């Protein structure tokens, strides 16, 4: 009787109601995300890439991924491109977010946020094609420079290069970096900034000692939001890079679909996820450190 009463009381609690509310979504997400991930891990550990047959538990695929020079080069390139994009995007996004938060009146902030989110109205693929038109061999930049007589023939350095990929990705993910930084800046108590200036601090030192540390959670969130998808981007290297500068996602596509080597493709995918998870945990620890510093 006591057990039945305790179960009845639990069903009437807010926790039970919340659990019942999220259970269908959680089950759906588990089936949709966990099941494919489990299949990928099984393929990478149970199938020998060289023979294509089941070989029990084997780490040969991972050994080849971590020791093969081609895989190392592609992994390193993906990390460099993603980190460069993240750095450029966050450095450009912070001044915009700061201006909207501190330099725009409360009545106009909604308008500015509306303008920032306009790129979301178009497909990511369309935005990438736009940059392909701008940076192409006969694109807007080359055609404009040739018509002005600055160059005699189209520049190849801006076409099918790592720099063009970085520019495209930085533009595509800029709104994702601006918004979390803006939210973090909006949460800062303005009285703290006024107190710093009242104590004789310059505007720069007040920003450096007060505003920047308090906004770091938003910065770290922006870093994660940009870094995680860009390291696995497939469309930009394929279109802007012309397929000549493959990244992790392109190599996975080649192994999985073109070479029908699901074992090696799965091993590359799991390795990429581990790298992304390690970097993400590092930034989350930094975020936790900043939050602890604010609470003291």
VOBA-1610 file (N, C-alpha, C; in pm, whole numbers, padded with zeros to 5 digits, always signed):
BEGIN
Unk+00084-00120+00000Unk+00000+00000+00000Unk+00088+00126+00000Unk+00197+00117+00080Unk+00286+00233+00086Unk+00353+00256-00049Unk+00391+00145-00116Unk+00455+00159-00246Unk+00357+00218-00347Unk+00233+00171-00341Unk+00133+00224-00434Unk+00106+00371-00410Unk+00101+00409-00282Unk+00079+00550-00252Unk+00196+00637-00296Unk+00318+00583-00277Unk+00436+00662-00317Unk+00441+00678-00468Unk+00401+00570-00542Unk+00396+00582-00687Unk+00291+00682-00730Unk+00178+00681-00663Unk+00073+00777-00696Unk+00116+00919-00669Unk+00185+00938-00556Unk+00233+01073-00525Unk+00339+01118-00625Unk+00424+01024-00669Unk+00528+01060-00768Unk+00465+01101-00901Unk+00358+01031-00942Unk+00292+01065-01068Unk+00229+01204-01064Unk+00199+01251-00944Unk+00138+01383-00931Unk+00239+01496-00918Unk+00368+01462-00911Unk+00470+01565-00895Unk+00503+01630-01029Unk+00566+01748-01019Unk+00607+01821-01140Unk+00714+01742-01216Unk+00802+01671-01143Unk+00908+01593-01209Unk+00849+01483-01295Unk+00745+01416-01243Unk+00682+01308-01320Unk+00611+01363-01443Unk+00544+01476-01426Unk+00476+01537-01540Unk+00576+01582-01646Unk+00689+01637-01600Unk+00791+01677-01695Unk+00852+01558-01767Unk+00872+01448-01693Unk+00927+01327-01753Unk+00833+01269-01857Unk+00704+01268-01827Unk+00607+01220-01923Unk+00601+01310-02047Unk+00627+01437-02027Unk+00621+01532-02139Unk+00737+01513-02235Unk+00857+01489-02181Unk+00976+01478-02267Unk+01004+01335-02312Unk+00938+01236-02252Unk+00967+01097-02286Unk+00950+01065-02434Unk+00840+01104-02499Unk+00827+01073-02643Unk+00938+01135-02727Unk+00973+01260-02695Unk+01080+01326-02769Unk+01213+01259-02742Unk+01239+01225-02617Unk+01366+01160-02582Unk+01378+01024-02650Unk+01267+00948-02654Unk+01269+00818-02720Unk+01294+00833-02869Unk+01228+00932-02929Unk+01245+00957-03072Unk+01389+00996-03104Unk+01446+01085-03021Unk+01583+01129-03042Unk+01681+01013-03025Unk+01653+00926-02928Unk+01741+00811-02906Unk+01741+00719-03027Unk+01622+00690-03077Unk+01613+00601-03194Unk+01675+00665-03317Unk+01658+00795-03330Unk+01704+00864-03450Unk+01854+00892-03449Unk+01911+00913-03330Unk+02051+00950-03320Unk+02139+00837-03267Unk+02093+00773-03161Unk+02177+00671-03098Unk+02189+00546-03184Unk+02080+00505-03249Unk+02084+00383-03330Unk+02182+00394-03446Unk+02177+00501-03527Unk+02277+00513-03635Unk+02420+00523-03581Unk+02438+00595-03470Unk+02571+00607-03412Unk+02623+00471-03367Unk+02535+00392-03306Unk+02574+00256-03265Unk+02614+00172-03386Unk+02540+00184-03495Unk+02571+00109-03617Unk+02707+00150-03673Unk+02737+00279-03669Unk+02866+00327-03719Unk+02980+00271-03635Unk+02964+00272-03502Unk+03067+00219-03414Unk+03087+00069-03438Unk+02978-00003-03457Unk+02986-00148-03483Unk+03061-00173-03613Unk+03028-00100-03718Unk+03097-00115-03846Unk+03247-00092-03831Unk+03283+00011-03755Unk+03424+00047-03743Unk+03503-00055-03662Unk+03437-00127-03571Unk+03506-00222-03484Unk+03491-00367-03526Unk+03385-00399-03599Unk+03354-00539-03629Unk+03390-00581-03772Unk+03413-00483-03859Unk+03440-00514-03999Unk+03582-00476-04034Unk+03655-00567-04095Unk+03791-00538-04141Unk+03782-00465-04275Unk+03838-00346-04282Unk+03827-00264-04402Unk+03894-00329-04522Unk+03999-00406-04500Unk+04073-00465-04612Unk+04000-00583-04673Unk+03938-00664-04589Unk+03869-00784-04640Unk+03721-00760-04662Unk+03665-00662-04589Unk+03522-00635-04599Unk+03436-00736-04527Unk+03498-00824-04447Unk+03425-00929-04376Unk+03433-00903-04226Unk+03343-00968-04154Unk+03342-00955-04010Unk+03466-01021-03951Unk+03531-00947-03861Unk+03656-00999-03806Unk+03656-00990-03653Unk+03539-00996-03593Unk+03532-00978-03449Unk+03569-00835-03414Unk+03618-00814-03293Unk+03662-00680-03256Unk+03801-00654-03313Unk+03814-00549-03389Unk+03942-00512-03448Unk+03959-00361-03446Unk+04081-00319-03418Unk+04113-00177-03418Unk+04199-00140-03539Unk+04204-00231-03637Unk+04287-00205-03755Unk+04243-00080-03830Unk+04112-00058-03836Unk+04063+00060-03907Unk+04109+00188-03839Unk+04102+00191-03705Unk+04145+00310-03631Unk+04296+00329-03640Unk+04369+00219-03637Unk+04515+00229-03651Unk+04552+00291-03785Unk+04482+00248-03890Unk+04510+00304-04022Unk+04472+00451-04030Unk+04360+00488-03965Unk+04318+00628-03966Unk+04420+00716-03895Unk+04472+00670-03781Unk+04562+00752-03701Unk+04706+00749-03752Unk+04742+00648-03831Unk+04880+00638-03880Unk+04894+00672-04027Unk+04785+00662-04103Unk+04793+00691-04246Unk+04819+00839-04272Unk+04914+00869-04358Unk+04951+01009-04384Unk+04838+01086-04450Unk+04763+01021-04536Unk+04652+01089-04604Unk+04546+01131-04502Unk+04510+01039-04413Unk+04409+01069-04312Unk+04458+01176-04215Unk+04586+01168-04178Unk+04642+01269-04088Unk+04638+01407-04152Unk+04672+01413-04282Unk+04672+01542-04351Unk+04531+01601-04358Unk+04432+01516-04387Unk+04294+01564-04398Unk+04240+01605-04262Unk+04270+01527-04158Unk+04227+01563-04023Unk+04288+01697-03981Unk+04420+01713-04007Unk+04488+01836-03970Unk+04432+01954-04047Unk+04408+01936-04177Unk+04351+02044-04257Unk+04212+02083-04206Unk+04132+01984-04173Unk+03997+02013-04122Unk+04004+02092-03992Unk+04094+02053-03902Unk+04108+02124-03776Unk+04156+02267-03798Unk+04255+02285-03887Unk+04309+02418-03912Unk+04203+02508-03974Unk+04131+02456-04073Unk+04026+02536-04139Unk+03917+02572-04038Unk+03872+02474-03960Unk+03765+02499-03864Unk+03808+02598-03756Unk+03930+02583-03705Unk+03978+02675-03602Unk+03998+02815-03657Unk+04047+02824-03782Unk+04064+02955-03844Unk+03930+03023-03865Unk+03833+02947-03915Unk+03698+03002-03934Unk+03640+03047-03801Unk+03656+02965-03699Unk+03603+03000-03567Unk+03666+03127-03513Unk+03798+03137-03524Unk+03869+03255-03475Unk+03823+03381-03548Unk+03820+03376-03681Unk+03781+03493-03761Unk+03635+03530-03733Unk+03549+03430-03728Unk+03407+03457-03709Unk+03380+03521-03574Unk+03440+03468-03468Unk+03417+03522-03334Unk+03477+03662-03321Unk+03597+03684-03378Unk+03658+03816-03371Unk+03576+03921-03445Unk+03512+03882-03555Unk+03427+03976-03628Unk+03289+03989-03565Unk+03243+03881-03501Unk+03108+03883-03443Unk+03103+03963-03314Unk+03210+03962-03237Unk+03207+04030-03107Unk+03181+04180-03120Unk+03252+04253-03208Unk+03222+04397-03221Unk+03078+04424-03264Unk+03024+04340-03352Unk+02886+04359-03396Unk+02791+04339-03279Unk+02811+04230-03204Unk+02726+04204-03088Unk+02740+04313-02983Unk+02863+04361-02963Unk+02887+04469-02865Unk+02817+04597-02907Unk+02823+04629-03036Unk+02757+04750-03085Unk+02606+04742-03067Unk+02549+04626-03101Unk+02404+04611-03089Unk+02361+04619-02943Unk+02442+04563-02854Unk+02405+04559-02712Unk+02424+04695-02644Unk+02535+04764-02675Unk+02568+04887-02603Unk+02547+05014-02685Unk+02548+05003-02817Unk+02541+05122-02900Unk+02407+05147-02965Unk+02315+05054-02953Unk+02184+05067-03016Unk+02079+05086-02908Unk+01987+05174-02932Unk+01880+05198-02835Unk+01792+05074-02820Unk+01725+05064-02707Unk+01643+04948-02678Unk+01532+04928-02781Unk+01483+05037-02836Unk+01374+05028-02933Unk+01421+04973-03067Unk+01551+04988-03099Unk+01602+04946-03230Unk+01677+04813-03227Unk+01695+04755-03109Unk+01769+04629-03100Unk+01699+04517-03175Unk+01566+04512-03166Unk+01491+04408-03237Unk+01512+04419-03388Unk+01518+04542-03439Unk+01542+04562-03582Unk+01679+04512-03622Unk+01780+04541-03540Unk+01915+04496-03571Unk+01925+04343-03567Unk+01862+04283-03470Unk+01863+04137-03463Unk+01790+04077-03583Unk+01684+04141-03624Unk+01612+04099-03744Unk+01702+04104-03867Unk+01781+04210-03880Unk+01871+04223-03994Unk+01983+04119-03989Unk+02030+04089-03867Unk+02137+03990-03853Unk+02091+03851-03894Unk+01964+03821-03868Unk+01912+03687-03899Unk+01860+03674-04042Unk+01869+03779-04123Unk+01822+03771-04261Unk+01890+03658-04341Unk+02023+03634-04323Unk+02084+03522-04397Unk+02018+03388-04373Unk+01951+03371-04258Unk+01881+03245-04231Unk+01763+03224-04324Unk+01720+03329-04393Unk+01604+03317-04481Unk+01637+03238-04606Unk+01764+03234-04641Unk+01805+03162-04763Unk+01875+03033-04725Unk+01873+02940-04817Unk+01936+02811-04795Unk+02087+02827-04783Unk+02148+02744-04700Unk+02293+02744-04687Unk+02359+02714-04821Unk+02299+02627-04898Unk+02354+02592-05029Unk+02355+02712-05122Unk+02250+02793-05117Unk+02243+02912-05201Unk+02353+03011-05162Unk+02376+03027-05031Unk+02481+03118-04987Unk+02619+03071-05032Unk+02641+02941-05031Unk+02769+02888-05078Unk+02784+02912-05228Unk+02677+02892-05304Unk+02682+02919-05448Unk+02709+03067-05474Unk+02657+03154-05388Unk+02681+03296-05404Unk+02830+03326-05396Unk+02897+03265-05298Unk+03041+03286-05286Unk+03117+03221-05401Unk+03065+03115-05456Unk+03127+03053-05572Unk+03122+03149-05692Unk+03011+03219-05704Unk+02998+03319-05811Unk+03093+03436-05787Unk+03108+03477-05661Unk+03195+03591-05629Unk+03342+03555-05648Unk+03382+03436-05602Unk+03523+03399-05601Unk+03566+03316-05722Unk+03474+03285-05812Unk+03504+03197-05924Unk+03608+03253-06019Unk+03657+03167-06107Unk+03760+03206-06205Unk+03711+03323-06290Unk+03587+03319-06331Unk+03526+03430-06405Unk+03421+03500-06318Unk+03445+03500-06187Unk+03349+03556-06093Unk+03353+03706-06085Unk+03280+03758-05986Unk+03264+03903-05972Unk+03398+03972-05944Unk+03478+03917-05855Unk+03605+03981-05818Unk+03700+03985-05936Unk+03723+03870-05999Unk+03815+03865-06113Unk+03766+03951-06229Unk+03637+03945-06258Unk+03582+04026-06368Unk+03596+04175-06338Unk+03569+04214-06212Unk+03581+04355-06175Unk+03724+04405-06184Unk+03820+04326-06133Unk+03961+04366-06138Unk+04013+04373-06281Unk+03969+04282-06366Unk+04011+04284-06506Unk+03951+04402-06580Unk+03826+04435-06552Unk+03763+04549-06619Unk+03827+04681-06577Unk+03883+04687-06455Unk+03952+04808-06409Unk+04097+04812-06454Unk+04144+04705-06517Unk+04281+04700-06566Unk+04383+04671-06459Unk+04338+04628-06339Unk+04432+04600-06230Unk+04506+04469-06255Unk+04439+04371-06313Unk+04502+04243-06346Unk+04477+04212-06493Unk+04565+04131-06551Unk+04553+04094-06691Unk+04480+03962-06711Unk+04486+03878-06610Unk+04418+03748-06616Unk+04360+03714-06480Unk+04259+03630-06477Unk+04193+03599-06348Unk+04290+03543-06245Unk+04270+03585-06121Unk+04349+03534-06010Unk+04304+03393-05975Unk+04398+03303-05959Unk+04364+03166-05922Unk+04375+03143-05772Unk+04440+03239-05702Unk+04461+03221-05559Unk+04331+03230-05480Unk+04232+03302-05535Unk+04105+03316-05464Unk+04005+03209-05507Unk+04044+03123-05598Unk+03952+03021-05649Unk+04004+02883-05611Unk+03917+02801-05554Unk+03955+02665-05514Unk+04073+02668-05417Unk+04062+02745-05311Unk+04169+02757-05213Unk+04112+02748-05072Unk+04202+02727-04977Unk+04161+02721-04837Unk+04107+02856-04791Unk+04168+02964-04841Unk+04122+03097-04805Unk+03978+03124-04847Unk+03942+03078-04967Unk+03805+03098-05014Unk+03707+03015-04931Unk+03749+02897-04887Unk+03665+02816-04801Unk+03645+02883-04665Unk+03752+02940-04611Unk+03743+03008-04482Unk+03649+03127-04491Unk+03661+03207-04600Unk+03574+03324-04617Unk+03428+03283-04627Unk+03401+03176-04701Unk+03263+03130-04718Unk+03205+03081-04586Unk+03280+03001-04514Unk+03231+02948-04387Unk+03215+03057-04283Unk+03308+03154-04279Unk+03297+03263-04182Unk+03172+03346-04208Unk+03141+03370-04333Unk+03019+03445-04365Unk+02894+03365-04328Unk+02896+03236-04357Unk+02777+03153-04336Unk+02744+03138-04188Unk+02846+03134-04103Unk+02822+03108-03960Unk+02832+03233-03873Unk+02848+03350-03934Unk+02858+03474-03856Unk+02736+03497-03766Unk+02611+03482-03816Unk+02496+03504-03727Unk+02494+03409-03607Unk+02543+03286-03626Unk+02546+03190-03515Unk+02641+03236-03405Unk+02743+03315-03440Unk+02836+03365-03340Unk+02787+03494-03277Unk+02720+03578-03356Unk+02676+03708-03304Unk+02570+03692-03196Unk+02473+03604-03218Unk+02358+03595-03127Unk+02395+03551-02986Unk+02473+03443-02966Unk+02505+03407-02827Unk+02591+03510-02756Unk+02680+03577-02830Unk+02760+03683-02768Unk+02671+03799-02728Unk+02576+03834-02813Unk+02483+03942-02781Unk+02402+03910-02655Unk+02354+03787-02645Unk+02275+03748-02527Unk+02361+03758-02401Unk+02487+03717-02411Unk+02576+03725-02295Unk+02603+03870-02256Unk+02620+03958-02354Unk+02643+04099-02325Unk+02520+04164-02264Unk+02401+04123-02308Unk+02278+04180-02256Unk+02258+04146-02109Unk+02314+04036-02063Unk+02296+03994-01924Unk+02387+04070-01827Unk+02484+04144-01880Unk+02578+04216-01794Unk+02508+04334-01726Unk+02525+04342-01597Unk+02468+04453-01519Unk+02544+04581-01553Unk+02474+04679-01610Unk+02540+04803-01650Unk+02596+04880-01532Unk+02541+04857-01415Unk+02592+04929-01297Unk+02737+04890-01266Unk+02776+04767-01303Unk+02914+04725-01282Unk+03009+04806-01369Unk+02968+04836-01493Unk+03051+04916-01582Unk+03062+05060-01531Unk+02950+05111-01482Unk+02951+05247-01427Unk+03039+05255-01302Unk+03036+05149-01222Unk+03119+05147-01101Unk+03266+05147-01137Unk+03303+05072-01242Unk+03441+05068-01286Unk+03490+05204-01331Unk+03407+05275-01406Unk+03446+05408-01452Unk+03447+05509-01339Unk+03358+05492-01243Unk+03358+05582-01127Unk+03485+05567-01044Unk+03544+05446-01048Unk+03668+05422-00973Unk+03791+05467-01050Unk+03771+05530-01164Unk+03883+05586-01238Unk+03935+05501-01352Unk+03869+05388-01380Unk+03913+05302-01490Unk+03874+05365-01624Unk+03962+05349-01723Unk+03929+05394-01858Unk+03827+05300-01919Unk+03768+05339-02031Unk+03670+05255-02099Unk+03732+05124-02145Unk+03857+05131-02190Unk+03923+05010-02236Unk+03948+04914-02121Unk+03999+04965-02009Unk+04025+04877-01894Unk+03895+04823-01835Unk+03790+04904-01838Unk+03661+04854-01791Unk+03612+04740-01880Unk+03630+04755-02011Unk+03593+04647-02102Unk+03679+04524-02077Unk+03808+04543-02061Unk+03901+04431-02046Unk+03880+04355-01915Unk+03851+04429-01808Unk+03843+04366-01676Unk+03701+04326-01637Unk+03601+04388-01699Unk+03462+04361-01658Unk+03381+04300-01772Unk+03371+04374-01883Unk+03281+04331-01991Unk+03327+04201-02055Unk+03454+04194-02092Unk+03502+04074-02161Unk+03492+03949-02076Unk+03539+03950-01949Unk+03523+03828-01867Unk+03377+03786-01848Unk+03289+03883-01829Unk+03148+03850-01807Unk+03080+03798-01934Unk+03134+03833-02050Unk+03075+03787-02176Unk+03139+03660-02229Unk+03238+03607-02158Unk+03310+03489-02207Unk+03220+03366-02225Unk+03119+03342-02141Unk+03030+03229-02169Unk+02965+03237-02306Unk+02926+03357-02348Unk+02871+03373-02482Unk+02974+03352-02589Unk+03098+03396-02564Unk+03206+03375-02661Unk+03235+03226-02678Unk+03241+03155-02567Unk+03269+03012-02573Unk+03155+02939-02642Unk+03031+02980-02615Unk+02917+02921-02684Unk+02926+02945-02834Unk+02967+03067-02874Unk+02984+03098-03016Unk+03094+03013-03078Unk+03201+02992-03004Unk+03311+02909-03054Unk+03262+02767-03083Unk+03187+02710-02989Unk+03137+02574-03008Unk+03037+02567-03122Unk+02949+02666-03130Unk+02845+02666-03234Unk+02907+02674-03373Unk+03020+02745-03385Unk+03086+02758-03516Unk+03179+02640-03541Unk+03256+02601-03440Unk+03359+02498-03460Unk+03299+02362-03494Unk+03196+02321-03422Unk+03144+02184-03439Unk+03091+02159-03580Unk+03006+02246-03638Unk+02958+02216-03772Unk+03061+02240-03883Unk+03152+02336-03864Unk+03246+02367-03972Unk+03349+02257-03992Unk+03387+02188-03885Unk+03486+02082-03901Unk+03430+01964-03982Unk+03299+01950-03982Unk+03237+01842-04059Unk+03162+01891-04181Unk+03191+02013-04225Unk+03119+02068-04340Unk+03157+01991-04467Unk+03056+01964-04548Unk+03077+01889-04672Unk+03058+01977-04796Unk+02958+02065-04792Unk+02919+02141-04911Unk+03028+02239-04953Unk+03083+02315-04859Unk+03180+02419-04893Unk+03307+02362-04956Unk+03371+02259-04900Unk+03489+02203-04969Unk+03456+02146-05107Unk+03334+02095-05122Unk+03297+02036-05250Unk+03274+02143-05357Unk+03209+02253-05320Unk+03176+02357-05419Unk+03284+02464-05427Unk+03320+02523-05314Unk+03420+02629-05313Unk+03560+02573-05334Unk+03587+02458-05276Unk+03718+02395-05295Unk+03728+02314-05422Unk+03615+02300-05493Unk+03617+02226-05618Unk+03647+02078-05603Unk+03633+02026-05480Unk+03665+01885-05457Unk+03813+01857-05451Unk+03895+01964-05465Unk+04041+01946-05465Unk+04102+01961-05326Unk+04023+02013-05232Unk+04072+02033-05095Unk+03976+01962-05001Unk+03979+01830-04997Unk+03881+01756-04916Unk+03903+01774-04767Unk+03793+01769-04693Unk+03797+01769-04548Unk+03738+01637-04498Unk+03717+01628-04368Unk+03676+01501-04308Unk+03548+01448-04372Unk+03448+01534-04385Unk+03319+01490-04438Unk+03332+01440-04581Unk+03417+01504-04661Unk+03436+01460-04799Unk+03503+01323-04806Unk+03599+01301-04716Unk+03665+01171-04711Unk+03568+01062-04668Unk+03482+01092-04571Unk+03381+00995-04528Unk+03288+00961-04644Unk+03246+01063-04721Unk+03158+01040-04835Unk+03224+00952-04939Unk+03353+00975-04964Unk+03427+00894-05062Unk+03434+00749-05015Unk+03468+00729-04890Unk+03482+00593-04838Unk+03347+00520-04833Unk+03245+00589-04788Unk+03114+00525-04769Unk+03045+00496-04902Unk+03043+00592-04992Unk+02960+00581-05112Unk+03039+00541-05236Unk+03151+00607-05262Unk+03224+00582-05386Unk+03308+00454-05379Unk+03375+00433-05265Unk+03458+00313-05250Unk+03387+00200-05178Unk+03268+00227-05126Unk+03188+00127-05055Unk+03266+00063-04940Unk+03350+00144-04876Unk+03430+00099-04763Unk+03367+00156-04636Unk+03258+00092-04593Unk+03185+00145-04478Unk+03264+00135-04350Unk+03352+00036-04339Unk+03430+00019-04217Unk+03526+00136-04197Unk+03601+00170-04302Unk+03695+00281-04289Unk+03621+00413-04277Unk+03513+00430-04351Unk+03433+00552-04338Unk+03379+00568-04197Unk+03336+00458-04136Unk+03286+00464-03999Unk+03397+00499-03901Unk+03516+00444-03923Unk+03629+00473-03835Unk+03668+00621-03843Unk+03666+00676-03964Unk+03696+00819-03980Unk+03591+00903-03910Unk+03464+00865-03925Unk+03355+00940-03864Unk+03365+00938-03712Unk+03391+00821-03654Unk+03403+00812-03508Unk+03524+00891-03459Unk+03635+00884-03532Unk+03754+00961-03495Unk+03725+01111-03496Unk+03654+01156-03599Unk+03618+01298-03606Unk+03530+01338-03488Unk+03435+01251-03452Unk+03347+01281-03339Unk+03425+01288-03208Unk+03525+01201-03192Unk+03607+01202-03071Unk+03686+01332-03062Unk+03742+01376-03176Unk+03819+01501-03178Unk+03729+01619-03143Unk+03612+01624-03204Unk+03518+01733-03178Unk+03474+01730-03032Unk+03448+01611-02978Unk+03406+01599-02839Unk+03516+01646-02744Unk+03642+01612-02775Unk+03753+01653-02689Unk+03768+01805-02688Unk+03761+01866-02805Unk+03771+02013-02813Unk+03652+02078-02742Unk+03534+02022-02760Unk+03415+02078-02697Unk+03423+02071-02545Unk+03471+01959-02493Unk+03487+01945-02348Unk+03586+02047-02295Unk+03694+02071-02371Unk+03794+02170-02330Unk+03730+02308-02316Unk+03651+02348-02414Unk+03588+02479-02408Unk+03480+02485-02300Unk+03411+02373-02278Unk+03312+02371-02171Unk+03377+02386-02033Unk+03495+02327-02018Unk+03569+02344-01893Unk+03612+02489-01875Unk+03653+02553-01984Unk+03687+02695-01977Unk+03566+02778-01938Unk+03451+02741-01996Unk+03328+02813-01963Unk+03294+02796-01814Unk+03310+02675-01765Unk+03283+02649-01624Unk+03376+02730-01535Unk+03500+02744-01579Unk+03597+02822-01502Unk+03557+02969-01495Unk+03512+03023-01608Unk+03469+03162-01611Unk+03344+03183-01526Unk+03252+03086-01530Unk+03132+03098-01448Unk+03164+03094-01300Unk+03260+03011-01262Unk+03302+03007-01122Unk+03366+03139-01081Unk+03445+03195-01174Unk+03510+03323-01144Unk+03409+03434-01124Unk+03297+03428-01197Unk+03195+03531-01184Unk+03118+03518-01053Unk+03105+03394-01005Unk+03027+03370-00884Unk+03102+03410-00757Unk+03235+03427-00769Unk+03314+03461-00650Unk+03304+03611-00618
//
